[in-house]
Every structure is written in structure tokens, then in C-alpha cells.
Amino acid sequence: MLLKEIARFSLQHRTLYCYLILSIWIFLLIAGMYKYIGSIENGNNLLSAKSFGYRKTESYLVEEGDPAGRHTTKEINQTDCTHPFAIVTGEEGGSLEGWTLQGVLLLIRHGDRGPMAHVRGIGEVDCGYENDPTLSRYINFLQNTTTSSTTGGHWMKTGPFHGFPLLPAAAKVCLLAQLTQKGIAQMLHVGDIVRQAYANALGLYARVPMSTQRTTPYNGSEGGASNPTSGFQYVVDDVVIYSTRYRRTFQSAMALLFGMLPPEKWLAMQIQESHSLSYCFADCACPQAEKLKKQLANEMNGHLAKHPAIGAIVQWIGAALLQNPQAAGQQINPLEIRDALLAHICHGAPLPCRKIHSNVQTVDGHRYDGSRAPVSSTQDPLGLDVINIDLDEPTLGGGGGGGGGGSGPASINTEQPDDSDTTEQEPEIEGCVEKSHVLALMSYIHWAGMKELYSQSMRQQGLLRSYGLMRNIVAYMLRMISGDRVKFVLYSGHDKTIEYLIASLGVQLENPFIPYASRMAFEVYKSDKDTQYYFRLVYNGRDVTNTIDVCESGKSLNVPRGIRGGRGHLCPIENIIRFIHDDYFLSLNATNYKDACLAQTKQEGFF
């Protein structure tokens, strides 16, 4: 009887039960979603901050706001911005006990620059750099020196860089892809480090009688190597300089050299041009490298698709920062957003808010402030002529703004928003980019960048892209150990220049991105006891020799660093010579560059 009553009651209230079960299911679904989102945020130590802002102190850009996000924000400044005062001498130097420095090959990334894409309100960001005596000395020298080498702050020597300005076109404005005053200061400080570490050991300040001075086809003296010591002049053929044909790399190289060499010798230098970002020299055409580049881009897009919360942040920040965001429905490249963010973060500027109007619409359906003409980073507010040879760097798709990771060059949209309507209403604030957005995005990009840098596809692409550069480096090493006059070689390039080389050598780094003003030195040594030759690799002041594939697992020596204390790693030069000649293409299932670069068409399973 009791069971019948229970059954009858259940039938009468089954609608209530359905609603109750449905409510419980919805509650559990919502709770699970919040738990999932929270796990992403908490796992990355991200969304605990409430605001984003910086105030400039005498020594650092100190962040304000919630202390929970302070460490991560400070880390972004330290690892990605490279403030000039933070550039100090590390483990580089030619004073290893029992060893004599024979030569140095130095690769650098250019200094701080303006963003690669059009960024809203970039004209309000102060990209100047003041109160640096080294920078002031350099500027005064250029402005007050008129010779056959420089005139009016321009490089006037014959060659591919004739007429190039030695300083940014504007002191405080972030011009599109152009070096900033801060970038110049960074490279001057790097030059000072190079001078302290290597100049004396390599004899770069040596003078010889004028009758014995010799020049190379690349470093002709043109009478510019004279010095105050009568009858003597500086040697100029012991230094070789390469730069890609961009203002930012040329200006970075010249600033570094000024901090490293005597002014008279600096004026006598000649600069050779590299026609590729990767310094491929004669080994450039490689269809397989292009295929790997696209493959990496697809992998990165796949990672982003699995993190919809990050994708939403990218779209939101992009709509607030970029003048020309992607059309509705298209995903903005996170590296493009990172590059735009660094333009603000690295110069202590507050991040913008997104503004709307009732009669002005952007391409993504959001409105923006049209009460005044938007500031385009391609236009020089001072009316100065800015050449556009610096717009081709494919960094945003692959390590833009100091970053890694790759889908190739981001398109630069030069069209300006239509701001001809002057009857708009006062803007309304829709929302601001907050610190939590920035920290979430930066944490994700770092994670994705690490996955890319140490992926098999990136290793293979690095081997193909940097083969020409590796051959050039090894050739100069052989010249240095054979007693050639060349003692110092500089390659002024981009983040990809160093990134490809790091991938090809298998160097292990904690940061997948190459910061502004990064330096990577190959130091060549000879044993004082015999004729053995070794080398070491120092990246941003840290000895990473024992992380190179051909030097790890006991293949390198651990030697004392003399009076400087500590120890350094030395790797036999024969290891890297054997690597470039015999083992370089083993992981590519090929024996030479031509075969390795054959695009995978009919040969399925080539890799």
C-alpha cells in the first residue's frame, strides 16, 4: 500500500522532479566551467591583479596595484624590455686561465623599437630616454662631427648604408618599426660591455705606423683612421661588421661600435649588408623551411584554439590597441598583441581604454574615438621623412616584438580609419585593458613559445634557416685560429636571427623570446700549452656552452676564469667543424643543404 502511494505521488510531481534535476545539472555545469577557468588563471598566477599602471622612478619602472601580480609584471619588464641600466657584464670575457682569446663573433638583436603594427594612441607614448650620459655623449658627437664618414648625423660613406641616419628620426615618438632613443642607449651599453670584455684582449685599440696600415675591401680607412699620435693610426681590418638593411639594425650596430671602439676608428669602419634576416648568405632558397614555417603556424593556431579564454583576451586587447584589427570572425595573432603591449609596458605608458561612438564603427564592429584623427605610427608627427624599408621584418608571426613563434610576416595595413566626420558625440568608455589581461596573455604566449622553440619542427627549421650563418661563423673561426687579421665580427640582426641559431644548436633557454639588445658571443681560444683551439658560447652574459648538442655530456672542458673568479666551459672547435661538415643534416635525413631543402611533395615521409 505504501509503495502504491509513493508511486502515485511520484507521477503527480514528476514535472517538479524534472525541473529539480535540470536545475542541479545546470548548477554543476556552471560550477565546472568556473573551476576550469579558475584553474587556467590560478595555474598561470594571472588574474589576481585589478589594475595596470606604472610610475617611473629613478632606477626602474615600478608597477602599482595588487602585489599578487607584481612579480610577474616585474619579470615582463626585466626579460622583455631590457632597460639600459640593467645591461651589465656577465660571464663573457677573454681572461680564462691558461687560454688566449683569438677572436670573437658577436650576434645582436637590435635595440628597442616602435611597434610593428599601427597602434592607437601610440603618439602619446613617450619613447624617449633621458639622463643617460653615454647617450648624451653619442648624440653630441654626431651632431658636432662633420667628416667624410658622417654629416648631419647621417652615415655618408659609400656602400649600401650611404645616407642612413645614425639616430632615430624623432627623439620621443614611437615610429613604426623604428629604433627609439632607448634602443640607442641599450646598444651603447652593450658596446661598453663588449669593450670591457674583449677590446684589450683582442688588441682592438692597437695603433700601427701609417706605412704599415693595411685595409680589407670592406674596411677601407679612407683616411678616417688617423689619431692624435703622429705617424700612427688604428688598425681597421681587424673588425668586420654585417647588418641587415634596416635602420634599426644599422643604427644598433653603429651605437654598439661607438661604445666599443675609439671614435677615430669608428669613423673608419665600413658596413657590409646581409640580404636576409637569418644571414643565410649563399644558402637561402629553401622550400622545406617555408613548409615548416607554415606547419609551426598551424600548430600555434591549434594551441590557441584549445584555450578559448585566451583567444577572447587576444580579441579584446586587439580591439583596444590596434587601429586595424582583423575583420570580424578572424583571430588576431597573439604575438602582434604582445608587440603592441610591449610598446606601452617598456616605456611606462598606461594601457588604453576602448572607446565607442554611435556613428563611428571599426572593422570588428566596435566603435572608437573619432573626435580626433588617430595617430598612426607610420606618420612622423614632426613632418620628417621616414623610409619604409623597416616594415618587412617577419617578427610578428614568428617572435614579434622580441618574441618567438611563427606564422610569418604579419600584414601591415596602411589604410587609415575614416575620421572625416567631425560631428561625432563625446566618446563613451567601453572598457580598459587591465593588468589581469596582460598577465594572462603573456603567460600563455610564454608557454606557447617554449613549446614552439623546442619542437621538432622548429629544430628542423632552425637547421635550415641558419645553415648559411653557421658556415660563415665556422669559416671566421678557422681564419681566427690561423692567425688572420680579423679579430672581431659583428652580425647586427633580429630576434629570428638568433632564434634560428639557438634552435639549430639545441641551446636550452628559460625564455623563448629574444629580448631587445640581446647579445650572443662565440669566443675563440687557444691553449697556452699546445695548439688546441676551443670556443665558448655566451648568451646575454650567461655561459651556455655546455647546453649545445655538440658540446654537452662531457664533450667540453670546465676551466677557471682567472682573476674574475668562477669557471667557464670550453668546447673543441673540431666538434663544431665536424658538426657543420658531417652531422648537420642527419636529423633531416639528408647529407647536404640542397637535398634537405627539397619540399615534401611526392616523397611522403621525407621527415
C-alpha positions as CSV (number, residue, x, y, z in Angstrom):
1,M,0.0,0.0,0.0
2,L,2.8,2.4,0.9
3,L,4.6,1.7,-2.4
4,K,1.5,2.5,-4.4
5,E,1.1,5.8,-2.6
6,I,4.8,6.7,-3.3
7,A,4.4,5.8,-6.9
8,R,1.2,7.8,-7.3
9,F,2.9,10.8,-5.6
10,S,5.9,10.5,-7.9
11,L,3.8,10.5,-11.0
12,Q,1.9,13.6,-9.9
13,H,5.1,15.5,-9.2
14,R,7.3,14.3,-11.9
15,T,7.4,17.7,-13.5
16,L,8.8,19.1,-10.3
17,Y,11.4,16.4,-10.3
18,C,12.4,17.2,-13.8
19,Y,12.9,20.9,-13.0
20,L,14.8,20.0,-9.9
21,I,17.2,17.6,-11.8
22,L,17.6,20.1,-14.6
23,S,18.5,22.9,-12.1
24,I,21.1,20.7,-10.4
25,W,22.6,19.8,-13.8
26,I,22.9,23.5,-14.8
27,F,24.4,24.3,-11.4
28,L,27.1,21.6,-11.8
29,L,27.8,22.7,-15.4
30,I,28.3,26.4,-14.3
31,A,30.5,25.3,-11.4
32,G,32.6,23.1,-13.6
33,M,33.1,25.9,-16.1
34,Y,34.2,28.4,-13.4
35,K,36.5,25.7,-12.0
36,Y,38.1,25.2,-15.4
37,I,38.6,28.9,-16.0
38,G,39.9,29.3,-12.5
39,S,42.4,26.5,-13.0
40,I,43.8,28.3,-16.0
41,E,44.1,31.6,-14.2
42,N,45.5,30.2,-11.0
43,G,47.8,27.9,-12.8
44,N,49.4,30.8,-14.5
45,N,49.3,33.1,-11.5
46,L,47.4,35.6,-13.6
47,L,44.1,37.1,-12.8
48,S,44.7,38.3,-9.3
49,A,45.6,41.9,-10.2
50,K,43.0,44.6,-10.5
51,S,44.7,47.4,-12.4
52,F,47.6,48.1,-14.7
53,G,49.8,51.1,-14.4
54,Y,53.4,52.1,-13.9
55,R,55.2,55.0,-12.4
56,K,58.7,55.9,-13.3
57,T,61.3,56.0,-10.6
58,E,64.9,57.0,-10.9
59,S,66.0,53.4,-11.5
60,Y,63.1,51.3,-12.6
61,L,59.6,51.2,-13.8
62,V,57.8,50.1,-10.7
63,E,54.3,48.7,-11.0
64,E,51.4,49.8,-8.9
65,G,48.5,47.6,-8.0
66,D,47.8,44.2,-6.4
67,P,51.1,42.7,-5.1
68,A,49.9,39.3,-6.2
69,G,50.7,40.2,-9.8
70,R,53.7,42.3,-9.1
71,H,56.3,39.6,-9.5
72,T,55.0,38.6,-12.9
73,T,54.8,42.2,-14.1
74,K,58.4,42.9,-13.0
75,E,59.5,39.8,-14.7
76,I,58.0,41.1,-18.0
77,N,59.9,44.3,-17.6
78,Q,63.2,42.5,-16.9
79,T,63.0,39.8,-19.5
80,D,61.3,41.6,-22.4
81,C,62.2,45.3,-22.1
82,T,65.9,45.2,-21.3
83,H,66.3,48.6,-19.6
84,P,69.7,50.1,-20.4
85,F,70.9,50.3,-16.8
86,A,70.2,46.6,-16.4
87,I,72.6,45.6,-19.1
88,V,75.7,44.6,-17.3
89,T,78.8,42.5,-17.9
90,G,78.2,38.8,-17.3
91,E,80.4,35.7,-17.8
92,E,81.8,36.9,-21.1
93,G,85.4,37.9,-21.3
94,G,88.8,36.8,-22.6
95,S,90.5,36.0,-19.3
96,L,90.3,32.2,-19.0
97,E,93.3,30.9,-17.1
98,G,95.7,29.1,-19.4
99,W,93.9,30.3,-22.6
100,T,94.4,33.1,-25.0
101,L,91.5,34.8,-26.8
102,Q,91.9,34.6,-30.5
103,G,88.7,36.2,-31.7
104,V,85.0,36.9,-31.0
105,L,81.9,36.6,-33.3
106,L,79.0,38.6,-31.8
107,L,75.4,38.4,-32.9
108,I,73.0,41.0,-31.6
109,R,69.3,41.8,-31.8
110,H,68.6,45.5,-32.5
111,G,67.5,47.7,-29.6
112,D,64.1,48.9,-28.5
113,R,61.8,49.9,-31.4
114,G,58.3,51.2,-32.1
115,P,55.6,48.6,-32.7
116,M,55.4,46.7,-36.0
117,A,51.6,47.4,-36.4
118,H,49.5,50.5,-36.2
119,V,48.7,51.1,-32.5
120,R,46.0,53.5,-31.3
121,G,47.3,56.4,-29.2
122,I,51.0,55.5,-29.8
123,G,51.8,59.2,-30.3
124,E,51.0,59.6,-26.6
125,V,53.7,57.1,-25.5
126,D,57.0,58.7,-24.7
127,C,59.7,56.6,-26.3
128,G,62.5,59.0,-25.4
129,Y,65.3,58.2,-23.0
130,E,66.9,60.9,-20.8
131,N,69.6,61.4,-18.2
132,D,72.0,58.9,-19.7
133,P,75.5,60.3,-20.0
134,T,76.5,57.7,-22.6
135,L,73.6,58.6,-24.8
136,S,74.2,62.3,-24.5
137,R,77.9,61.9,-25.4
138,Y,76.9,59.9,-28.5
139,I,74.3,62.4,-29.7
140,N,76.7,65.4,-29.1
141,F,79.4,63.6,-31.1
142,L,77.1,63.0,-34.1
143,Q,75.7,66.5,-34.0
144,N,79.1,68.2,-33.8
145,T,81.1,66.0,-36.2
146,T,81.3,66.6,-39.9
147,T,83.7,64.3,-41.8
148,S,83.8,62.2,-44.9
149,S,82.1,59.5,-42.8
150,T,79.3,61.5,-41.1
151,T,77.4,64.6,-42.0
152,G,74.4,66.0,-40.1
153,G,74.0,62.7,-38.2
154,H,74.0,60.6,-41.3
155,W,76.4,57.9,-42.5
156,M,78.0,59.2,-45.7
157,K,80.5,56.5,-46.6
158,T,80.0,54.7,-49.8
159,G,78.1,51.4,-49.7
160,P,74.5,50.1,-49.0
161,F,74.1,52.3,-46.0
162,H,75.1,55.6,-47.5
163,G,72.8,58.4,-46.2
164,F,71.3,56.3,-43.4
165,P,70.6,58.3,-40.2
166,L,72.5,57.3,-37.2
167,L,69.8,58.4,-34.8
168,P,66.0,57.9,-34.7
169,A,64.1,60.5,-36.7
170,A,62.2,61.7,-33.6
171,A,63.5,61.8,-30.0
172,K,60.4,60.9,-28.2
173,V,57.9,59.4,-30.7
174,C,57.5,55.7,-31.3
175,L,57.7,55.5,-35.0
176,L,56.5,52.3,-36.8
177,A,59.3,49.7,-36.6
178,Q,61.9,52.4,-36.0
179,L,64.6,52.3,-33.3
180,T,64.0,54.5,-30.3
181,Q,66.3,56.7,-28.2
182,K,66.1,53.9,-25.6
183,G,67.2,51.4,-28.2
184,I,70.3,53.6,-28.9
185,A,71.1,53.7,-25.2
186,Q,70.7,49.9,-24.9
187,M,73.3,49.3,-27.7
188,L,75.7,51.9,-26.3
189,H,75.7,50.0,-23.0
190,V,76.2,46.7,-24.8
191,G,79.1,48.3,-26.7
192,D,80.6,49.3,-23.4
193,I,80.4,45.7,-22.1
194,V,82.0,44.4,-25.3
195,R,84.8,46.9,-24.9
196,Q,85.5,45.9,-21.3
197,A,85.3,42.2,-22.1
198,Y,87.2,42.0,-25.4
199,A,88.9,45.2,-26.6
200,N,92.2,44.8,-24.7
201,A,92.4,41.0,-25.1
202,L,91.9,41.3,-28.9
203,G,94.1,44.4,-29.3
204,L,91.3,46.4,-30.9
205,Y,92.9,49.7,-29.7
206,A,96.2,48.9,-31.3
207,R,98.0,51.5,-33.5
208,V,100.4,50.9,-36.2
209,P,102.7,53.2,-38.3
210,M,100.8,54.6,-41.2
211,S,103.2,53.0,-43.7
212,T,102.2,49.5,-42.5
213,Q,98.5,50.0,-42.3
214,R,96.6,47.5,-44.5
215,T,92.9,47.5,-45.3
216,T,90.4,45.0,-46.5
217,P,87.9,45.6,-49.3
218,Y,85.3,46.1,-46.7
219,N,87.0,48.3,-44.1
220,G,88.9,50.8,-46.2
221,S,90.3,53.6,-44.0
222,E,89.6,56.5,-46.3
223,G,91.9,58.5,-44.1
224,G,89.5,58.2,-41.3
225,A,91.7,56.0,-39.0
226,S,94.1,58.8,-38.1
227,N,94.6,59.5,-34.4
228,P,96.3,62.0,-32.2
229,T,99.5,60.0,-32.1
230,S,101.5,61.5,-35.0
231,G,102.6,58.9,-37.6
232,F,100.3,56.2,-36.2
233,Q,96.8,55.1,-36.9
234,Y,94.3,52.5,-35.7
235,V,94.1,49.1,-37.4
236,V,90.7,48.8,-39.2
237,D,90.8,45.4,-40.8
238,D,90.6,43.5,-37.5
239,V,86.8,44.3,-37.3
240,V,84.2,43.1,-39.7
241,I,80.6,44.4,-39.5
242,Y,77.4,43.0,-41.0
243,S,73.9,44.4,-40.8
244,T,70.6,43.8,-42.4
245,R,69.4,46.8,-44.5
246,Y,67.1,48.2,-41.8
247,R,67.5,51.4,-40.0
248,R,67.1,49.8,-36.6
249,T,69.8,47.1,-37.2
250,F,72.2,49.6,-38.8
251,Q,71.7,52.2,-36.0
252,S,72.1,49.5,-33.4
253,A,75.4,48.3,-34.9
254,M,76.8,51.8,-35.1
255,A,75.8,52.6,-31.5
256,L,77.4,49.4,-30.2
257,L,80.6,50.0,-32.2
258,F,80.8,53.6,-30.8
259,G,80.7,52.2,-27.3
260,M,83.3,49.7,-28.2
261,L,85.9,51.5,-30.4
262,P,87.8,54.8,-30.3
263,P,85.9,57.5,-32.3
264,E,88.6,57.7,-34.9
265,K,88.4,54.0,-35.6
266,W,84.6,54.1,-35.5
267,L,84.6,56.7,-38.3
268,A,86.8,54.4,-40.5
269,M,84.5,51.4,-40.4
270,Q,82.7,50.0,-43.4
271,I,79.4,48.0,-43.0
272,Q,78.5,45.0,-45.1
273,E,74.9,44.2,-45.9
274,S,73.2,40.9,-45.2
275,H,70.3,40.4,-47.6
276,S,68.3,38.1,-45.2
277,L,67.1,38.2,-41.6
278,S,68.7,34.8,-41.0
279,Y,72.1,35.7,-42.5
280,C,71.8,32.8,-44.9
281,F,74.4,34.3,-47.3
282,A,74.6,31.9,-50.3
283,D,72.3,29.3,-48.7
284,C,68.9,30.9,-48.7
285,A,66.4,29.3,-51.1
286,C,64.7,26.5,-49.0
287,P,61.1,25.4,-49.8
288,Q,61.2,22.9,-46.9
289,A,61.9,25.7,-44.4
290,E,58.8,27.6,-45.7
291,K,56.8,24.5,-45.3
292,L,58.0,24.0,-41.7
293,K,57.2,27.7,-41.0
294,K,53.5,27.1,-42.1
295,Q,53.4,23.9,-40.1
296,L,54.5,25.7,-36.9
297,A,51.9,28.4,-37.5
298,N,49.2,25.8,-37.7
299,E,50.5,24.2,-34.5
300,M,50.3,27.5,-32.7
301,N,46.8,28.2,-34.0
302,G,45.8,24.8,-32.7
303,H,47.1,25.6,-29.3
304,L,45.2,28.9,-29.2
305,A,42.0,27.1,-30.3
306,K,42.3,24.9,-27.2
307,H,42.3,28.0,-25.0
308,P,39.2,30.0,-25.8
309,A,39.6,32.2,-22.7
310,I,43.0,33.4,-24.0
311,G,41.5,33.8,-27.5
312,A,38.9,36.1,-26.1
313,I,41.5,38.2,-24.3
314,V,43.5,38.5,-27.5
315,Q,40.4,39.7,-29.4
316,W,39.5,42.2,-26.6
317,I,43.0,43.7,-26.3
318,G,43.4,43.8,-30.1
319,A,40.2,45.8,-30.4
320,A,41.5,48.2,-27.8
321,L,45.1,48.5,-29.1
322,L,45.2,48.1,-32.8
323,Q,44.0,50.6,-35.3
324,N,43.3,47.9,-37.9
325,P,42.2,44.7,-36.1
326,Q,41.2,41.7,-38.0
327,A,37.8,41.5,-39.6
328,A,35.0,40.0,-37.5
329,G,35.4,36.3,-37.1
330,Q,39.2,36.3,-37.8
331,Q,41.6,35.5,-34.9
332,I,44.2,38.2,-34.2
333,N,47.8,37.0,-33.8
334,P,48.7,36.9,-30.1
335,L,52.3,37.9,-31.0
336,E,51.0,41.1,-32.7
337,I,49.2,42.0,-29.4
338,R,52.3,41.2,-27.4
339,D,54.4,43.5,-29.6
340,A,51.9,46.3,-29.2
341,L,51.7,45.8,-25.4
342,L,55.5,46.0,-25.1
343,A,55.4,49.4,-26.7
344,H,53.4,50.6,-23.7
345,I,54.9,48.4,-21.0
346,C,58.6,49.1,-21.9
347,H,58.0,52.9,-21.9
348,G,56.0,53.2,-18.7
349,A,52.8,54.2,-20.5
350,P,49.3,53.3,-19.2
351,L,47.4,50.9,-21.4
352,P,44.4,52.4,-23.3
353,C,40.7,52.0,-23.0
354,R,38.4,51.1,-25.8
355,K,36.1,54.0,-26.7
356,I,32.9,53.9,-28.7
357,H,30.8,56.3,-30.7
358,S,27.3,55.9,-32.1
359,N,28.3,56.8,-35.6
360,V,31.9,55.6,-36.0
361,Q,32.5,51.9,-36.4
362,T,35.7,49.8,-36.7
363,V,36.2,46.8,-38.8
364,D,35.5,44.5,-35.8
365,G,32.2,46.1,-35.1
366,H,33.4,48.1,-32.1
367,R,33.4,51.9,-32.1
368,Y,36.4,54.1,-31.4
369,D,37.1,57.7,-30.5
370,G,36.9,59.6,-33.7
371,S,36.9,63.1,-32.1
372,R,40.4,63.5,-33.4
373,A,42.5,61.9,-36.1
374,P,44.0,58.7,-34.9
375,V,47.7,58.7,-34.5
376,S,49.4,56.4,-37.0
377,S,52.8,55.1,-36.2
378,T,53.7,55.3,-39.8
379,Q,53.3,59.1,-39.9
380,D,56.0,61.2,-38.4
381,P,54.3,63.8,-36.2
382,L,57.3,66.1,-36.7
383,G,56.9,66.0,-40.5
384,L,60.1,64.1,-41.0
385,D,60.6,61.8,-43.9
386,V,60.6,58.2,-42.8
387,I,61.6,55.5,-45.3
388,N,59.6,52.3,-45.1
389,I,62.3,49.7,-45.6
390,D,61.8,48.7,-42.0
391,L,58.3,47.3,-42.5
392,D,59.2,43.9,-43.8
393,E,60.6,42.2,-40.7
394,P,58.6,38.9,-40.2
395,T,58.6,39.0,-36.4
396,L,55.0,39.3,-35.5
397,G,54.3,35.9,-37.0
398,G,57.4,34.4,-35.5
399,G,58.7,36.0,-32.4
400,G,57.5,39.6,-32.9
401,G,58.5,42.2,-30.6
402,G,61.1,40.1,-29.0
403,G,59.1,37.0,-29.4
404,G,59.2,33.6,-30.9
405,G,56.9,31.6,-32.7
406,G,55.8,31.5,-36.1
407,S,53.4,32.1,-38.9
408,G,55.5,34.5,-40.9
409,P,55.2,38.2,-41.5
410,A,52.1,39.9,-40.3
411,S,50.5,42.1,-42.8
412,I,50.9,45.8,-42.2
413,N,47.7,47.6,-43.0
414,T,48.5,51.2,-44.0
415,E,44.9,52.3,-44.5
416,Q,43.7,54.9,-42.1
417,P,40.3,54.8,-40.4
418,D,37.8,57.2,-41.8
419,D,37.8,60.1,-39.5
420,S,36.3,62.7,-41.8
421,D,33.1,63.0,-39.8
422,T,33.6,65.9,-37.3
423,T,30.1,65.8,-35.8
424,E,30.6,62.8,-33.5
425,Q,29.4,62.7,-30.0
426,E,31.6,62.6,-26.9
427,P,33.2,59.1,-26.6
428,E,31.9,56.6,-24.1
429,I,34.3,54.3,-22.2
430,E,33.5,50.7,-23.0
431,G,36.4,49.1,-21.1
432,C,40.1,49.2,-20.4
433,V,42.9,46.8,-20.8
434,E,43.7,45.6,-17.3
435,K,46.8,44.0,-15.8
436,S,45.0,40.7,-15.5
437,H,44.5,40.6,-19.3
438,V,48.2,41.4,-19.9
439,L,49.5,38.8,-17.4
440,A,47.2,36.1,-18.7
441,L,48.2,36.8,-22.3
442,M,51.9,37.0,-21.6
443,S,51.8,33.8,-19.6
444,Y,50.1,31.9,-22.4
445,I,52.5,33.3,-25.0
446,H,55.5,32.3,-23.0
447,W,54.1,28.7,-22.6
448,A,53.3,28.5,-26.4
449,G,56.7,30.0,-27.2
450,M,58.5,27.3,-25.2
451,K,56.6,24.6,-26.9
452,E,57.5,26.0,-30.3
453,L,61.1,26.7,-29.6
454,Y,61.8,23.2,-28.5
455,S,59.6,21.4,-31.0
456,Q,61.0,19.2,-33.7
457,S,59.6,21.4,-36.4
458,M,61.4,24.5,-35.0
459,R,64.7,22.5,-34.7
460,Q,64.5,21.5,-38.3
461,Q,63.6,25.0,-39.5
462,G,66.4,26.4,-37.4
463,L,68.9,24.0,-39.0
464,L,67.7,25.0,-42.5
465,R,67.5,28.8,-41.9
466,S,70.8,29.2,-40.0
467,Y,73.0,26.9,-42.2
468,G,74.5,29.8,-44.1
469,L,75.2,31.7,-40.9
470,M,76.8,28.7,-39.3
471,R,79.1,28.2,-42.3
472,N,80.1,31.8,-42.1
473,I,80.8,31.6,-38.4
474,V,82.9,28.5,-38.7
475,A,84.8,30.0,-41.6
476,Y,85.7,33.0,-39.5
477,M,86.7,30.7,-36.6
478,L,89.1,29.0,-38.9
479,R,90.5,32.3,-40.0
480,M,91.0,33.5,-36.4
481,I,92.9,30.3,-35.4
482,S,95.1,30.6,-38.5
483,G,96.4,34.0,-37.5
484,D,94.2,36.1,-39.7
485,R,93.9,39.9,-39.0
486,V,90.2,39.6,-38.3
487,K,89.6,39.5,-34.6
488,F,86.0,40.7,-34.2
489,V,82.9,40.0,-36.3
490,L,79.6,41.7,-35.6
491,Y,76.2,40.5,-37.0
492,S,73.5,43.0,-36.3
493,G,70.2,41.3,-36.8
494,H,66.8,40.5,-35.5
495,D,65.2,38.1,-33.0
496,K,64.8,35.5,-35.6
497,T,68.5,35.7,-36.5
498,I,69.4,34.5,-33.0
499,E,66.3,32.3,-32.5
500,Y,67.1,30.1,-35.6
501,L,70.7,29.7,-34.5
502,I,69.7,28.7,-31.0
503,A,67.3,26.1,-32.4
504,S,69.9,24.7,-34.7
505,L,72.5,24.3,-31.9
506,G,70.0,23.0,-29.4
507,V,70.7,25.6,-26.8
508,Q,68.5,25.5,-23.8
509,L,67.0,28.8,-22.6
510,E,64.4,29.8,-20.0
511,N,62.8,32.5,-22.1
512,P,61.7,31.5,-25.6
513,F,61.8,35.2,-26.8
514,I,64.9,37.1,-27.7
515,P,64.7,40.5,-25.9
516,Y,65.8,43.8,-27.4
517,A,69.6,44.4,-27.4
518,S,70.3,40.7,-26.8
519,R,73.9,39.5,-27.5
520,M,75.3,36.1,-28.3
521,A,79.1,35.7,-28.5
522,F,81.2,32.9,-29.9
523,E,84.6,33.3,-28.2
524,V,87.6,31.5,-29.8
525,Y,90.5,30.4,-27.6
526,K,93.9,28.8,-28.0
527,S,95.5,26.8,-25.3
528,D,98.7,28.3,-23.8
529,K,100.2,24.8,-23.5
530,D,99.7,23.4,-27.0
531,T,98.0,24.2,-30.3
532,Q,94.5,23.1,-29.3
533,Y,91.6,25.5,-30.1
534,Y,88.3,25.8,-28.3
535,F,85.3,28.0,-28.3
536,R,82.6,29.0,-25.9
537,L,79.1,30.4,-26.4
538,V,77.9,33.2,-24.1
539,Y,74.2,34.4,-24.4
540,N,73.3,37.7,-22.7
541,G,76.1,37.2,-20.2
542,R,75.5,33.6,-19.4
543,D,77.8,30.7,-20.5
544,V,75.6,28.2,-22.4
545,T,78.4,26.2,-24.0
546,N,77.6,23.0,-22.2
547,T,73.9,23.2,-23.5
548,I,75.0,22.9,-27.1
549,D,74.4,19.5,-28.6
550,V,77.9,19.1,-29.8
551,C,79.4,20.2,-26.5
552,E,77.3,18.6,-23.9
553,S,77.7,15.3,-22.0
554,G,81.4,15.7,-21.1
555,K,82.4,17.0,-24.5
556,S,83.5,20.4,-23.1
557,L,86.2,21.5,-20.6
558,N,85.5,23.3,-17.4
559,V,88.3,25.8,-16.7
560,P,88.9,28.6,-14.2
561,R,88.2,32.1,-15.3
562,G,91.3,33.6,-13.7
563,I,91.1,36.7,-11.5
564,R,87.4,37.2,-12.3
565,G,86.6,34.0,-10.4
566,G,84.2,31.3,-11.3
567,R,84.6,28.8,-14.2
568,G,83.9,28.6,-17.9
569,H,83.1,25.9,-20.4
570,L,85.2,25.4,-23.5
571,C,84.2,23.2,-26.4
572,P,86.7,21.8,-29.0
573,I,86.4,23.7,-32.3
574,E,86.7,20.4,-34.1
575,N,83.3,19.5,-32.7
576,I,81.5,22.3,-34.4
577,I,83.6,21.9,-37.6
578,R,82.6,18.2,-37.7
579,F,79.0,19.2,-37.0
580,I,78.8,21.6,-39.9
581,H,80.5,19.4,-42.4
582,D,79.4,15.8,-41.4
583,D,76.5,15.7,-39.0
584,Y,74.5,18.9,-39.7
585,F,71.7,17.3,-41.8
586,L,71.4,13.9,-40.1
587,S,68.2,14.8,-38.3
588,L,66.8,15.9,-41.7
589,N,67.5,12.6,-43.4
590,A,69.8,14.3,-45.8
591,T,73.5,14.8,-46.5
592,N,73.6,18.3,-47.9
593,Y,71.6,21.6,-47.9
594,K,70.1,21.1,-51.3
595,D,68.6,17.7,-50.5
596,A,67.4,18.9,-47.1
597,C,65.6,21.8,-48.6
598,L,63.6,19.8,-51.1
599,A,60.0,20.5,-50.3
600,Q,58.0,17.4,-49.3
601,T,55.9,16.7,-52.4
602,K,55.8,13.1,-53.7
603,Q,58.2,11.9,-51.1
604,E,55.8,11.3,-48.2
605,G,57.6,10.7,-45.0
606,F,60.6,12.8,-46.0
607,F,60.7,14.0,-42.4
